Amino acid sequence: MTRRSVLIGTGSALPKRAVSNAELAAQVDTSDEWIVERTGIRNRYIAGPDETTGTLATAAARAAIAATGIEAASIDLIVLATATPDQTFPATATSVQHALGCNGGIAFDVAAVCSGFLYALGVADSMLRSGMAGRALVIGAETFSRILDWEDRATCVLFGDGAGAVVLEAREVGDDDKGPGILATKLHADGAHGPMLYVDGGVSTTGTVGKLRMKGREVFRHAVTNLASVLNEVLGEVGLTADDLDWLVPHQANARILEATAKKLSLPASKVVITVDRHANTSAASVPLALDAAIRDGRIQPGHLVMLEAMGGGFTWGASLIRM
């Protein structure tokens, strides 16, 4: 037997306001056709004044907990991935912890931008397997609309706000890969590429929040290569191939990246969960949002082998293989 982190529930939350490409085109020099052709995005959600990363994270967490039937007080670890925290400090995870009524356990934020959820999942998995916690809430939540330059049509059309969450529970399972739980996770970073995707502000530099800046073509090229590489790395760790996967749940950045990555792995499009058309790029929230959507609509079933993957600013990237 081996101690493994088993996924027992998922949840998500979106802001009240949905913004279509047509509505965006009325404010920015763009069009629905231009956005769809280049990104696959048709809609995104934008947080209102009363909606924050913390409130969205809390709503997603409540939905994930409700899906499990457990008490929130039994969660002793919260890892929240975000690049848009409510405050510089304290960690937004602590406000979520307080709202849920599970104070006293471990709660902290992780910053790895679009790969944040994979990093948070890896950290939580390690802590559960080591015995530091018994149940973990892993959240990806963002309000990227707060850091967008709404005059830059190359970036502002790509992003949206939202949150997704999963509940993990440490369990003793069989040593083979047939039992449920996280089977393998690989994470990477290469700071040499930081200037390709960044925010031009910060506490200790400008003293301002700043705005998102991106060199789209370079990011696209690195994303396809890095994601295909890390997926094969994870599969190799457990002696499986892409043919063994039931589902790929990728970071929802751009439909072209999703298609190119699947093609590089010879993975049929029918096995790829895509929500970028509905939610746009929600950074750390995109993988758990897509995962929750595919579980709730019945596509992902118990026993399925699911690969999660993402790449984001830093560059950071990673993948995690889960038996549901």
TIVO-275136 format. One line per 10 residues: number of its first residue (from 1); for each residue x, y, z of C-alpha. Coordinates in steps of 0.001 Angstrom, whole numbers, plus 500000, padded with zeros to 6 digits. Each point is the difference from the previous one (the first is absolute). Layout:
% residues N
NUM	X:Y:Z ~ ...
This chain:
% residues 324
1	500000:500000:500000 ~ 501051:503578:499407 ~ 498735:503374:501214 ~ 498502:501944:497136 ~ 498083:503277:499518 ~ 496538:499105:498698 ~ 497782:502600:498324 ~ 496568:499808:501642 ~ 498253:503159:498791 ~ 500182:502984:497642
11	498321:503381:499783 ~ 500158:503261:498097 ~ 498740:503563:500081 ~ 499675:502754:497418 ~ 499202:503711:500311 ~ 496435:501068:499334 ~ 500851:502008:496879 ~ 500611:498146:496736 ~ 501677:502009:497234 ~ 499658:498815:496397
21	502411:500820:497197 ~ 497354:502288:498509 ~ 499767:502016:503219 ~ 503783:500221:500206 ~ 500207:501115:496357 ~ 497832:502988:500869 ~ 502712:501197:502410 ~ 503221:498764:498362 ~ 501264:500074:496390 ~ 499251:496336:499292
31	497252:497717:498716 ~ 498374:496693:500844 ~ 501470:498458:496834 ~ 503550:501156:500830 ~ 499849:498632:503562 ~ 498420:496656:499092 ~ 502360:499359:497079 ~ 503145:500627:502046 ~ 498993:498702:503431 ~ 496738:498032:499917
41	498620:502280:502719 ~ 496358:501107:499770 ~ 499248:501082:503551 ~ 501633:500890:503319 ~ 498851:501036:503472 ~ 501070:503270:501618 ~ 499896:500572:503757 ~ 497894:502848:501323 ~ 500994:502406:502787 ~ 498621:497630:502661
51	501770:496939:498579 ~ 503634:499228:500819 ~ 502423:497125:499648 ~ 499140:499094:503587 ~ 496215:499996:499551 ~ 500246:497938:496800 ~ 502447:497588:501670 ~ 497664:499586:502960 ~ 496995:499301:497756 ~ 501953:497393:498013
61	501231:498430:503232 ~ 496475:499760:501396 ~ 498838:498282:496796 ~ 502886:497508:500162 ~ 499335:499223:503654 ~ 496273:499581:499328 ~ 500843:497419:497323 ~ 501802:497858:502599 ~ 497533:500004:502874 ~ 502788:500692:502506
71	500079:502789:502586 ~ 502105:503049:499125 ~ 501508:499861:503488 ~ 501690:496698:499097 ~ 502250:501724:497440 ~ 503414:500667:501502 ~ 501839:501351:496949 ~ 499098:502720:497492 ~ 502314:500858:497113 ~ 498724:502818:497799
81	501660:500713:496656 ~ 499630:503583:498809 ~ 501903:502824:498335 ~ 497296:502489:501022 ~ 499625:499743:503796 ~ 497578:502207:501891 ~ 502870:501651:501871 ~ 503784:499922:500012 ~ 499546:498193:503310 ~ 498517:498157:501782
91	499666:497077:497601 ~ 496579:499809:498377 ~ 499904:496341:501088 ~ 499651:501137:503605 ~ 496878:502046:499211 ~ 498537:496951:498238 ~ 500886:497863:503009 ~ 498221:502404:502343 ~ 496918:500228:497756 ~ 499749:496187:499957
101	500436:499691:503755 ~ 503013:497691:499956 ~ 502440:502276:501824 ~ 503086:498555:501638 ~ 501340:497874:497155 ~ 502504:500929:497306 ~ 499061:502689:497454 ~ 502195:501828:497491 ~ 500159:501331:496450 ~ 502134:498773:497092
111	501025:502296:497130 ~ 500842:498258:496724 ~ 497511:501823:497751 ~ 498242:497672:497531 ~ 501885:496980:501387 ~ 499006:500967:503520 ~ 497371:497316:500464 ~ 502458:497262:498948 ~ 502595:501380:502425 ~ 497405:500197:502794
121	498851:496465:499244 ~ 503578:498730:500157 ~ 500635:501715:503327 ~ 496745:498723:501518 ~ 500651:496475:498740 ~ 503456:499987:501596 ~ 498619:501226:503322 ~ 497192:497450:500023 ~ 502317:497117:499153 ~ 502458:501085:502687
131	497259:500000:502647 ~ 500061:503762:500687 ~ 496289:500165:499142 ~ 497096:497646:499429 ~ 497706:502038:497757 ~ 500942:502836:497689 ~ 498156:502647:498064 ~ 501917:501050:496881 ~ 498676:503109:498276 ~ 500846:501985:496887
141	498393:503444:500030 ~ 500610:503183:498027 ~ 498652:503447:499237 ~ 502264:500660:497025 ~ 497686:502757:498783 ~ 501605:502192:502686 ~ 503433:499819:498320 ~ 499013:500225:496328 ~ 500794:502944:497742 ~ 496604:500487:498397
151	501588:501972:497157 ~ 502215:497071:498985 ~ 497762:497837:497817 ~ 502698:497309:499716 ~ 499673:499129:503697 ~ 496752:501351:501454 ~ 497849:497702:497840 ~ 501761:496879:501281 ~ 499246:499999:503708 ~ 497121:499630:502424
161	499316:499555:503714 ~ 498933:496926:501939 ~ 500904:497319:502510 ~ 500185:496227:500194 ~ 500706:497696:502928 ~ 500591:496359:500856 ~ 499933:498107:503283 ~ 502710:497400:500548 ~ 500010:497321:502686 ~ 502973:497876:501077
171	499174:496286:499690 ~ 501821:496693:500063 ~ 499641:498402:496551 ~ 501630:497198:498018 ~ 503529:500487:498708 ~ 499048:499750:496306 ~ 498566:502781:497830 ~ 496495:498492:499991 ~ 499009:501545:503317 ~ 498689:503575:500258
181	502146:503005:500714 ~ 502809:502157:498672 ~ 502474:497660:498295 ~ 502746:502432:498970 ~ 500681:503721:499701 ~ 502857:501818:498265 ~ 500649:503736:500325 ~ 502505:502270:498267 ~ 501037:503650:499697 ~ 502383:502038:497858
191	500393:503602:501091 ~ 501946:500891:496864 ~ 496663:500418:498212 ~ 498391:502300:502578 ~ 499897:503052:497667 ~ 497724:498136:497585 ~ 497045:499978:502408 ~ 499962:502283:503027 ~ 498333:502868:501852 ~ 501813:503334:499861
201	499512:500865:503659 ~ 500652:498705:503480 ~ 500243:500853:503684 ~ 503784:500338:500196 ~ 500568:501441:496502 ~ 497357:502498:498919 ~ 497739:499917:503026 ~ 497085:499461:497634 ~ 497979:496992:498864 ~ 501047:500382:496349
211	498508:498548:496834 ~ 500456:496702:498188 ~ 502435:499943:497063 ~ 500532:497083:497629 ~ 501920:499008:496882 ~ 497359:497660:498619 ~ 501918:498198:497259 ~ 502922:499110:502249 ~ 497691:498790:502755 ~ 498086:497821:497521
221	503185:498354:498715 ~ 501359:499206:503460 ~ 496593:498831:501247 ~ 499552:497278:497383 ~ 503536:498673:500458 ~ 500076:500146:503804 ~ 496548:498533:500528 ~ 500537:497033:497694 ~ 503347:499357:501709 ~ 498680:500085:503571
231	497000:497818:499124 ~ 502315:497332:498631 ~ 502213:500405:503068 ~ 497087:499281:502345 ~ 498795:497044:497922 ~ 503517:498581:499952 ~ 500162:500231:503791 ~ 497164:497471:500318 ~ 500723:497945:496888 ~ 496989:501121:497965
241	499459:501709:496645 ~ 497609:502611:498647 ~ 497843:497154:498668 ~ 499245:499013:503607 ~ 498434:503367:500806 ~ 496236:500364:500193 ~ 500144:503788:500180 ~ 502387:502919:499673 ~ 498938:503055:502013 ~ 502309:502786:498813
251	500473:503599:501013 ~ 497429:501910:497971 ~ 502198:502674:498439 ~ 499330:499775:496302 ~ 498199:497433:497847 ~ 502960:499924:497606 ~ 502385:498993:502789 ~ 497610:497263:501127 ~ 499712:498637:496459 ~ 503756:500147:499356
261	500842:498276:503297 ~ 497486:497201:499381 ~ 501348:499529:496483 ~ 503591:499800:501281 ~ 498890:497196:502351 ~ 497879:498285:497304 ~ 497059:500420:502377 ~ 496530:500198:498400 ~ 498091:503245:500519 ~ 497140:497972:501497
271	502170:499359:503085 ~ 500800:503677:500638 ~ 497785:502014:502374 ~ 499535:503499:498568 ~ 498298:502895:501786 ~ 502064:502914:498658 ~ 497076:500999:497768 ~ 497821:500544:503090 ~ 502435:501316:502609 ~ 503030:501352:498063
281	503357:499763:501777 ~ 499400:500103:503751 ~ 503655:499309:500844 ~ 500315:497854:503162 ~ 496235:499395:499979 ~ 499795:498527:496507 ~ 501025:496383:500693 ~ 497692:499480:503010 ~ 497163:501804:498184 ~ 500331:497646:497028
291	500380:496960:502266 ~ 496855:500883:501936 ~ 498034:500562:496782 ~ 500976:496576:498622 ~ 499210:498202:503258 ~ 496626:501676:500428 ~ 498870:499330:496434 ~ 500911:496327:500384 ~ 502922:499743:497594 ~ 502576:499208:502684
301	499016:496914:501973 ~ 501486:498063:502958 ~ 502918:497898:498824 ~ 500881:502299:497105 ~ 503636:500967:499506 ~ 500194:503785:499747 ~ 502992:502197:499175 ~ 500048:503626:501150 ~ 502523:502410:498466 ~ 500816:503702:499867
311	502650:502563:499089 ~ 500179:503605:501124 ~ 502142:503049:500619 ~ 503396:499420:501466 ~ 500095:497810:497939 ~ 498520:497330:502238 ~ 498410:496776:498793 ~ 498913:496626:501273 ~ 497697:497012:499751 ~ 498286:497617:502381
321	498513:496559:499339 ~ 496961:499007:502052 ~ 497961:496828:500192 ~ 496466:501127:500857
